[in-house]
Amino acid sequence: MTQWSLFFDGWIIAIAATCAVACALPGCFLVLRRMSLMGDAISHAVLPGIAIGFLLTGSRSNGIMFAGAIVAGFLTAFFSQWLKRFGRVDEGAAMGVVFTTLFAIGLLLIVRGADSVELDPSCVLYGALEFAPLDLVALPLLDGVKVPRAFLMVAMVLIINLVILAIWFKAFRIAAFDPEQARAQGMRPDLMHHLLMGMTAVTTVASFQAVGSIIVVAMIIVPAVCARLFATNLISMLCLASFLALTSAFLGHLGAVELPHLVGYGSVPTSGMIAVIGGCLLFGGILINPTHGVVPKSIRRWHFRFQTTTEDLLALAWRLEERGAQSSARVLTHDLTTARQVSRLEIALSLRQLLNQGELKREEDLISLTEAGRKRAATLVRSHRLWEAWLAKSAGLAPDHVHDTAMRLEHVTDDAMLEQLARETGTPVTDPHGRKIPE
């Protein structure tokens, strides 16, 4: 296990966490407004601002490059909206055109000044987070305590973002979900839009030095998208996105230092691993999200299928009893597999559950309904035959076309709907095939 340094590793995690939370806050509103590409656009478009700032002044001062990058970020947002409004171009296409053009200009300018500026191309992609603790600045208000310049910058941006959201939270919320309502209430959604673009630009530029132009996109979008899967309101989304951003920062640095040694490599960039961890969290969220997650949906689908098979077994046993035929596991399995594409294993499990619940009973090789099972089965058959009557009467379907639809609807019919069906069909005694409808 790698020996950790409280100074270097602590500051790396602090910078990454502060940067991630600062990015996640405007990212939530970008995701809600379906403008996720704007963070990507601004993170690429800051390059010409940085390069022009250097070429005009001949200085590598952070303040000059920061100002140039912010100007480039605002120009990206402005030109994207201008193309969308006056060029009648789709918003995503407008952002794509603007940021690729500005990014290309920035690369050309960097090549032009390559002989006089020390710029590692890899830093453009994933920043220089590991070296950030080496660039210290003294804080006069804290008796000259030194902190990394990158931390000071992203911490100031985080505070600014929090203050802006605290003051204009209601306006941001209404503008994100319903701009027309915001305008009707006397608010200015256009102003909120430009303020959000300004937050995104400043946050992206402040994060650029630490994590690079590519990874900052993941910090803006991934926590917000993952939080959107679970959150029920905007406040919970902001809180959850911030928590996921902090988790990604900590686990990202831990993984960047420790995981490569397990396969015989050295360390990897922390910013890149933060994006990987964020992607893993998002993938996990897609799997386990209670509402739309892959795993819960699969469980619900399987449970409904199993319940349907169980109810079909009961109804089949009732129909066999209605015709005076005897039921057995073999007969039930054969008839159900013939009627539906159900595996024998699924039928066996359903049959066992009905026996355990006391709705079916076995006597040697014969299976029969208990009183509880007969009551539930009669309700299912009544629902099926009333649906057939309704489909024939109200939907105008031929009697030989109503069975399959009724087979599906009988499993989702509650007592209230059953009574309504009876009223709308005139409480018929028989179904369209002439079979008696149980009372």
C-alpha positions in Angstrom: 0.0 0.0 0.0 1.3 3.5 -0.9 2.4 5.7 1.9 0.2 8.8 2.0 1.3 12.4 2.6 -1.1 14.4 4.7 0.0 17.6 3.0 0.1 16.6 -0.6 -2.7 14.0 -0.6 -4.9 16.1 1.7 -4.6 19.1 -0.5 -5.2 17.1 -3.7 -8.4 15.7 -2.2 -9.5 19.1 -0.9 -8.9 20.8 -4.3 -10.7 18.0 -6.1 -13.6 18.0 -3.8 -14.1 21.7 -3.8 -13.8 21.8 -7.6 -16.2 18.9 -8.0 -18.9 20.5 -5.8 -18.4 23.9 -7.5 -19.0 22.2 -10.8 -22.0 20.1 -9.7 -24.1 23.1 -8.6 -24.5 24.8 -12.0 -24.4 21.3 -13.6 -27.8 20.5 -12.0 -29.4 23.4 -13.7 -27.7 22.7 -17.0 -29.0 19.1 -16.8 -32.6 20.3 -16.0 -32.5 22.7 -18.9 -31.1 20.1 -21.2 -28.0 22.2 -21.8 -25.4 19.7 -20.7 -23.2 20.3 -23.7 -22.7 23.9 -22.6 -20.2 22.8 -19.9 -18.3 20.9 -22.6 -18.4 23.8 -25.0 -17.0 26.3 -22.4 -14.3 23.9 -21.2 -13.0 23.6 -24.7 -13.5 27.2 -25.7 -11.4 28.7 -22.9 -8.2 27.7 -24.8 -8.2 30.7 -27.2 -8.9 33.0 -24.3 -5.8 31.7 -22.4 -3.6 31.8 -25.6 -4.7 35.3 -26.6 -4.1 36.5 -23.0 -0.6 35.3 -23.2 0.2 36.4 -26.8 -1.1 40.0 -26.1 0.7 40.5 -22.8 3.6 38.1 -23.1 2.9 37.1 -19.5 1.9 33.8 -18.0 0.1 35.6 -15.1 -2.8 33.5 -13.8 -4.9 36.6 -13.6 -4.5 37.6 -17.2 -5.1 34.1 -18.5 -8.0 33.7 -16.1 -9.6 36.9 -17.5 -9.0 35.8 -21.1 -10.6 32.4 -20.4 -13.6 33.9 -18.8 -14.1 36.2 -21.8 -13.9 33.2 -24.0 -16.4 31.3 -21.9 -18.9 34.2 -22.1 -18.4 34.4 -25.8 -19.2 30.7 -26.2 -22.5 31.1 -24.4 -23.3 34.3 -26.4 -22.5 32.9 -29.8 -24.3 29.7 -29.0 -27.5 31.6 -28.1 -27.0 33.9 -31.1 -26.8 31.0 -33.5 -29.8 29.4 -32.0 -31.9 32.5 -32.1 -30.9 34.2 -35.4 -29.5 31.3 -37.3 -32.4 29.0 -36.3 -29.9 26.3 -35.5 -30.7 23.5 -33.0 -29.2 24.4 -29.6 -26.9 21.3 -29.4 -25.7 21.9 -33.0 -25.0 25.6 -32.2 -22.9 24.8 -29.1 -21.1 22.1 -31.1 -20.2 24.5 -33.9 -19.0 27.2 -31.5 -16.9 25.2 -29.1 -15.2 23.1 -31.9 -14.4 26.4 -33.8 -13.0 28.1 -30.7 -11.1 25.0 -29.5 -9.5 24.7 -32.9 -8.5 28.4 -32.8 -7.1 27.9 -29.3 -4.9 24.9 -30.5 -3.6 27.0 -33.4 -2.7 29.8 -31.1 -1.0 27.5 -28.6 1.1 26.0 -31.5 1.9 29.6 -32.5 3.2 30.4 -29.0 4.7 27.0 -28.3 8.3 28.2 -28.4 7.7 30.8 -25.7 5.2 29.2 -23.3 5.6 26.0 -21.3 2.3 24.2 -21.8 2.1 20.5 -21.6 -0.7 19.3 -23.9 -1.7 16.6 -21.4 -2.5 19.4 -18.9 -5.1 20.6 -21.3 -6.8 17.2 -21.1 -6.6 16.3 -17.4 -5.0 19.3 -15.7 -2.1 19.2 -13.1 -4.0 18.3 -9.9 -1.0 16.4 -8.5 1.2 19.5 -8.7 -1.3 22.0 -7.4 -0.1 21.7 -3.8 3.3 23.0 -4.9 1.9 26.4 -6.1 1.2 28.1 -2.7 0.0 31.6 -1.9 0.0 33.4 1.5 -3.2 34.6 3.0 -2.6 37.9 4.8 -5.8 37.6 6.8 -4.7 34.3 8.3 -1.2 35.5 9.4 0.4 34.4 6.2 -0.9 30.9 6.1 -0.1 29.3 2.7 -2.7 27.4 0.7 -2.5 26.1 -2.9 -3.5 28.7 -5.4 -5.8 26.3 -7.2 -7.7 25.6 -3.9 -8.1 29.3 -3.2 -9.5 29.9 -6.7 -12.0 27.1 -6.8 -13.0 27.8 -3.1 -13.8 31.4 -4.1 -15.9 30.2 -7.1 -17.7 27.7 -4.9 -18.6 30.4 -2.4 -19.8 32.7 -5.3 -22.0 29.9 -6.7 -23.5 29.2 -3.3 -24.2 32.9 -2.7 -25.8 33.3 -6.2 -28.0 30.3 -5.7 -29.0 31.4 -2.2 -30.1 34.8 -3.4 -31.8 33.8 -6.7 -32.8 30.2 -5.9 -36.5 30.7 -6.6 -35.9 32.4 -9.9 -33.4 29.7 -10.9 -35.9 27.0 -10.0 -38.8 28.5 -11.9 -36.7 29.4 -14.9 -35.3 25.9 -15.1 -38.7 24.2 -15.1 -41.0 26.7 -16.6 -39.5 29.9 -18.2 -42.9 31.2 -19.3 -44.3 31.0 -15.8 -41.2 32.9 -14.6 -41.8 35.6 -17.2 -45.5 35.8 -16.2 -44.5 36.3 -12.5 -42.4 39.3 -13.4 -39.1 37.5 -13.3 -36.5 37.6 -16.1 -35.6 34.1 -17.3 -33.2 35.5 -19.9 -31.3 37.2 -17.1 -31.2 33.9 -15.1 -30.0 32.1 -18.3 -27.1 34.6 -18.7 -26.3 34.4 -15.0 -26.2 30.5 -15.2 -23.9 30.8 -18.2 -21.7 33.1 -16.3 -21.5 30.7 -13.3 -20.7 27.9 -15.7 -18.0 29.9 -17.5 -16.3 31.0 -14.3 -16.5 27.6 -12.7 -15.2 25.9 -15.8 -12.3 28.3 -16.1 -11.4 28.0 -12.4 -11.4 24.3 -12.6 -9.5 24.2 -15.9 -6.1 24.6 -14.3 -6.7 21.8 -11.8 -8.5 19.1 -13.8 -8.2 20.1 -17.4 -10.8 20.8 -20.1 -12.0 17.2 -20.6 -12.4 16.1 -17.0 -14.3 19.3 -15.9 -17.1 18.2 -18.2 -17.5 15.0 -16.1 -17.5 17.0 -12.9 -20.3 19.3 -14.2 -22.6 16.7 -15.7 -22.1 13.3 -14.1 -23.0 14.1 -10.5 -26.0 16.1 -11.7 -27.3 13.3 -14.0 -26.8 10.7 -11.3 -28.6 12.8 -8.7 -31.4 13.4 -11.1 -32.1 9.6 -11.1 -32.8 9.6 -7.3 -33.9 13.2 -6.3 -37.5 14.1 -6.0 -37.0 17.9 -5.9 -34.4 20.5 -6.8 -32.9 20.9 -3.3 -32.4 17.2 -2.8 -30.9 17.0 -6.3 -28.4 19.8 -5.4 -27.5 18.1 -2.1 -27.1 14.6 -3.7 -25.1 15.9 -6.6 -22.7 17.7 -4.1 -22.4 14.5 -2.1 -21.7 12.4 -5.2 -19.1 15.0 -6.3 -17.3 14.7 -2.9 -17.4 10.9 -3.1 -16.0 10.9 -6.6 -13.2 13.2 -5.5 -12.1 11.1 -2.5 -12.5 7.7 -4.2 -10.9 9.1 -7.4 -7.7 10.1 -5.6 -7.7 6.9 -3.6 -8.2 4.8 -6.8 -5.6 6.8 -8.7 -2.9 6.0 -6.0 -3.8 2.5 -5.0 -5.5 0.7 -7.9 -2.7 0.8 -10.4 -0.3 -1.0 -8.0 -2.6 -4.0 -8.0 -1.8 -4.6 -11.6 1.9 -3.6 -11.4 1.6 0.0 -12.7 2.4 3.3 -11.1 -0.2 6.0 -10.3 -2.6 7.5 -12.8 -3.9 11.1 -13.0 -6.3 11.7 -10.1 -8.6 13.9 -12.3 -9.0 11.0 -14.8 -9.8 8.5 -12.0 -12.4 11.0 -10.6 -14.2 10.9 -13.9 -14.0 7.1 -13.9 -15.4 6.9 -10.4 -18.2 9.3 -11.4 -19.0 7.1 -14.4 -19.1 4.1 -12.1 -21.5 5.9 -9.7 -23.7 6.8 -12.6 -23.7 3.3 -13.9 -24.6 2.0 -10.5 -27.4 4.6 -10.3 -28.8 3.4 -13.6 -28.8 -0.2 -12.2 -30.3 0.4 -8.8 -32.5 3.5 -9.3 -35.8 2.5 -7.5 -38.1 4.0 -10.2 -36.3 3.4 -13.5 -33.3 1.3 -12.5 -32.5 -1.8 -14.6 -32.5 -4.1 -11.6 -35.7 -2.9 -9.9 -37.5 -2.9 -13.2 -36.4 -6.4 -13.9 -37.5 -7.5 -10.5 -40.9 -5.9 -10.9 -41.3 -7.4 -14.4 -40.4 -10.8 -13.1 -42.7 -10.5 -10.1 -45.6 -9.5 -12.4 -44.9 -12.3 -14.7 -44.8 -14.8 -11.8 -48.0 -13.3 -10.4 -49.7 -13.6 -13.8 -48.6 -17.3 -14.0 -50.0 -18.0 -10.5 -53.3 -16.4 -11.4 -53.5 -18.2 -14.7 -53.0 -21.5 -12.8 -55.9 -20.7 -10.5 -58.2 -19.6 -13.3 -57.2 -22.8 -15.3 -58.0 -25.0 -12.3 -61.4 -23.2 -12.0 -62.2 -23.7 -15.7 -61.3 -27.4 -15.5 -63.5 -27.7 -12.5 -66.3 -25.9 -14.3 -66.1 -28.5 -17.1 -66.1 -31.3 -14.6 -62.5 -32.3 -15.5 -59.9 -33.4 -13.0 -56.7 -31.3 -12.5 -53.2 -32.6 -12.0 -49.8 -31.0 -12.1 -49.2 -32.6 -15.5 -52.6 -31.3 -16.9 -52.1 -27.8 -15.5 -48.6 -27.6 -16.8 -49.5 -28.9 -20.3 -52.5 -26.6 -20.7 -50.7 -23.5 -19.5 -47.6 -24.0 -21.6 -49.9 -24.6 -24.6 -51.8 -21.3 -23.9 -48.8 -19.2 -22.9 -45.1 -19.3 -23.4 -44.2 -20.1 -19.8 -41.4 -22.3 -18.7 -42.1 -25.5 -16.7 -39.9 -24.2 -13.9 -42.0 -21.1 -13.6 -45.2 -23.1 -13.5 -43.7 -25.5 -10.9 -42.7 -22.5 -8.7 -46.2 -20.9 -9.0 -47.9 -24.2 -8.3 -45.8 -24.7 -5.1 -46.7 -21.2 -4.0 -50.4 -21.8 -4.4 -50.1 -25.1 -2.5 -48.2 -23.3 0.3 -50.7 -20.5 0.4 -53.6 -22.9 0.8 -55.3 -21.9 -2.5 -54.7 -25.3 -4.1 -54.5 -28.7 -2.4 -53.0 -32.0 -3.6 -54.6 -35.4 -3.0 -52.3 -38.0 -4.5 -51.9 -37.0 -8.1 -55.0 -34.8 -8.2 -55.0 -31.0 -7.6 -58.1 -29.1 -6.6 -59.1 -25.7 -5.5 -59.6 -24.8 -1.8 -62.4 -22.5 -0.8 -60.0 -19.5 -0.7 -58.5 -20.5 -4.1 -62.0 -21.0 -5.6 -63.1 -17.5 -4.6 -60.0 -15.8 -6.0 -60.2 -17.9 -9.2 -63.9 -17.0 -9.7 -63.0 -13.3 -9.4 -60.3 -13.7 -12.1 -62.6 -15.6 -14.4 -65.4 -13.0 -13.8 -62.9 -10.3 -14.7 -61.8 -12.1 -17.8 -65.4 -12.7 -19.1 -66.6 -9.2 -18.2 -63.7 -7.8 -20.2 -64.7 -10.0 -23.1 -68.2 -8.7 -22.9 -67.0 -5.1 -22.7 -64.6 -5.5 -25.6 -67.4 -7.1 -27.7 -70.0 -4.4 -26.8 -68.0 -1.2 -26.4 -65.0 -1.8 -28.6 -66.9 -3.6 -31.3 -64.5 -6.6 -31.5 -65.6 -9.9 -32.8 -66.0 -12.6 -30.1 -63.0 -14.6 -31.5 -60.8 -11.5 -31.0 -61.4 -10.6 -27.4 -59.8 -13.6 -25.5 -56.1 -12.6 -25.7 -56.8 -9.0 -24.7 -59.0 -10.1 -21.8 -56.2 -12.5 -20.7 -53.9 -9.5 -20.2 -56.5 -7.1 -18.6 -57.8 -9.6 -16.0 -54.5 -9.4 -14.1 -54.6 -5.6 -13.7 -58.3 -5.2 -12.7 -59.2 -4.2 -9.2 -62.6 -4.4 -7.5 -63.7 -0.9 -8.4 -62.9 -1.5 -12.1 -64.6 -4.9 -12.0 -67.8 -3.2 -10.7 -67.6 -0.5 -13.3 -67.2 -3.2 -16.0 -70.3 -4.9 -14.8 -72.3 -1.6 -14.9 -71.1 -0.6 -18.4 -71.9 -4.1 -19.8 -75.3 -4.3 -18.1 -74.2 -7.1 -15.7 -74.4 -9.8 -18.3 -75.0 -13.5 -17.4 -72.8 -14.9 -20.1 -69.8 -13.8 -22.1 -69.7 -13.5 -25.9 -68.9 -17.2 -26.2 -72.0 -18.2 -24.2 -70.1 -19.2 -21.0 -71.5 -18.3 -17.6 -70.0 -15.3 -15.8 -69.3 -16.1 -12.1 -71.1 -13.9 -9.7 
